[in-house]
Amino acid sequence: MKHLLPLLLMLTVLMGCQQNVPAPVAGRADPYLPQQINLSQNDLRQRTAFLQPRLARDSQTELLFVEVPVRATTNQQLYVEYRVVFIDESGMEINPEASWVRKTLAPNVWTTLTANSTTARAADFRMDIRYQRIN
């Protein structure tokens, strides 16, 4: 009994020192695949209309040029920002840190959102559009 008490005390201390490592939190799958043109808010979708994007490749540099015709379908100007992420043939993003470009959409008038790749590896693009942020 004399030896059992110190042994139990030591086991208790050792068990208290062990750290319980929590299980990692697994990411959940998104059921929606990104579209070529993605809007940040449904309200922005309701206030704009798009035509089919136009793509052209420069014959000398092989850079990809993108034009996306857009129109504000309201009687008010819309202040938006857009960024274009170019994608290579395997689906990898070429410029994931693409910067946002500001654009004012006049009421009911077509305008064009434009971008060009910086490498000939670009095979496709994704455009994200949101309301302009005030920084």
C-alpha positions in Angstrom: 0.0 0.0 0.0 2.9 2.2 0.8 4.3 1.8 -2.7 0.9 1.9 -4.4 0.0 5.4 -3.4 3.2 7.1 -4.9 2.7 5.0 -8.0 -0.9 6.1 -8.4 0.2 9.7 -7.9 2.9 9.4 -10.5 0.4 7.9 -13.0 -2.1 10.7 -12.4 0.6 13.3 -12.9 1.8 11.7 -16.2 -1.7 11.4 -17.5 -2.4 15.0 -16.7 0.8 16.1 -18.6 -0.3 14.3 -21.8 -1.8 16.6 -24.3 -4.9 15.7 -26.1 -4.3 16.5 -29.8 -7.6 17.6 -31.4 -8.4 16.2 -34.8 -7.9 18.5 -37.7 -10.9 20.2 -39.1 -11.5 19.0 -42.6 -12.7 21.4 -45.3 -16.1 21.0 -46.8 -16.7 20.6 -50.4 -18.4 23.5 -52.3 -21.2 22.1 -54.5 -20.9 25.1 -56.8 -18.1 25.3 -59.4 -16.8 28.8 -60.2 -18.3 30.3 -63.3 -16.3 32.3 -65.8 -17.9 35.5 -64.5 -18.7 35.6 -60.7 -20.6 38.4 -58.9 -20.2 39.0 -55.2 -23.8 39.8 -54.6 -27.2 38.9 -56.0 -28.1 42.6 -56.1 -25.3 43.3 -58.4 -26.5 40.4 -60.6 -29.9 42.0 -60.8 -28.5 45.4 -61.8 -26.1 44.2 -64.6 -26.3 42.3 -67.9 -23.4 40.6 -69.7 -22.7 39.5 -73.3 -20.5 36.6 -74.1 -16.8 37.2 -73.3 -14.5 37.7 -76.2 -11.0 36.2 -76.2 -8.1 36.9 -78.5 -4.5 35.7 -78.6 -1.8 38.0 -79.8 0.0 36.3 -82.7 3.4 37.5 -81.8 3.5 37.5 -78.0 0.8 34.8 -77.6 -0.7 36.8 -74.7 -4.4 36.2 -74.0 -6.7 39.3 -74.2 -10.1 39.3 -72.6 -13.1 41.7 -73.2 -16.3 41.3 -71.3 -19.2 43.5 -72.4 -21.4 44.7 -69.5 -24.3 47.1 -69.0 -25.8 48.6 -65.9 -29.5 47.8 -66.2 -30.6 50.6 -63.9 -31.0 54.4 -64.2 -28.1 54.9 -61.8 -24.3 54.6 -62.2 -22.8 51.5 -60.7 -19.3 51.7 -59.2 -17.7 48.3 -59.4 -14.3 46.6 -59.1 -13.2 43.6 -61.1 -10.2 41.3 -61.3 -9.3 38.7 -63.8 -7.4 35.5 -62.8 -5.9 33.7 -65.7 -5.8 29.9 -65.7 -3.5 27.5 -67.5 -4.5 24.4 -69.4 -4.4 22.3 -66.3 -6.7 24.6 -64.4 -4.0 26.2 -62.2 -4.2 29.9 -61.5 -1.4 31.9 -63.1 -1.9 35.2 -61.3 -3.9 34.4 -58.1 -3.0 37.8 -56.5 -4.6 39.7 -59.4 -5.4 43.3 -58.4 -8.8 44.9 -58.5 -9.6 47.4 -61.2 -12.2 50.1 -60.6 -14.9 50.8 -63.3 -17.9 53.0 -63.4 -20.9 51.6 -65.3 -23.0 54.3 -66.8 -26.8 53.7 -66.7 -28.1 51.5 -69.6 -24.9 51.9 -71.7 -22.6 49.1 -72.7 -19.0 49.2 -71.6 -16.2 46.7 -71.7 -14.2 45.1 -68.8 -10.7 44.2 -70.2 -7.6 42.4 -69.1 -4.6 40.7 -70.7 -2.4 37.9 -69.5 1.2 38.4 -68.7 2.2 35.0 -70.0 1.5 32.8 -73.0 0.5 30.0 -70.6 -2.9 31.5 -70.1 -5.6 29.3 -71.6 -8.7 30.7 -69.9 -9.8 33.2 -67.3 -12.2 33.8 -64.4 -13.5 37.3 -63.6 -14.8 38.3 -60.2 -16.9 41.5 -59.9 -18.0 43.3 -56.7 -19.2 46.7 -55.7 -16.4 49.2 -55.3 -14.8 49.3 -51.8 -13.9 52.6 -50.2 -10.4 52.3 -48.6 
